[in-house]
């Protein structure tokens, strides 16, 4: 059975909607404390900075929301389907009319060489954070930084098949390739499988927090800064 472009866009948004609550509940603290999380990386000392203006960019730098590549997929499926991209961009234009939207600028001074680095946030970054909701791009829902992934693996007893490979959190790219290019029956099955993966990972996180009487994964794995 063929799938029209509107159906594909709806399937895309359904996938994002099924993942957004997990990010918000279990990973949001990591993003809100990005510099602290970066401090866990081996190269953290060399890349430490002093923020001078704006909000530390983290992953939400200029252009991030408009990257539609599906890393690791075959060349014929290496990008989100054009009709989905067109639909996303059309609906995003309405979001850009909201007050407080437009990215904003930031600047920081890098310790290792004293360089002043200036840049701009993703244009969908507002004073209240990301405005896209179900219209987020593939990179926005796929990428988790190494500390996040390490903590989720610890929660799941190193079950990397559940968490997904380094380049494909929860196999998001694989699912988006199915939504972009496969038939309706395959898309329906993939959405069901994806929701089950998200639910299982959420259950693992919930049980892990309950056993430790903790409010967040971030509070368990990331020690407060002493600097």
Protein Blocks (a to p, Z undefined) as FASTA:
>chain_A
ZZdfklmmmmmmmmmmmmmmmmmmmmmmmmmmmmmmmmmpmklmmmgccdfbhjdfklmc
ghklmccbdehiafklmpccfklmmmmmmmmmmmmmpghiahiaaddddfklopacdddd
dfkbcfkbpfklmmpcfklmmpccfklmmmmmmmnoopaklnopfklgghlmmmmmmmmm
mcfklmmmmmmmmmmmmmmmmmmmmmmmmmnopabfklmmmccdfZZ
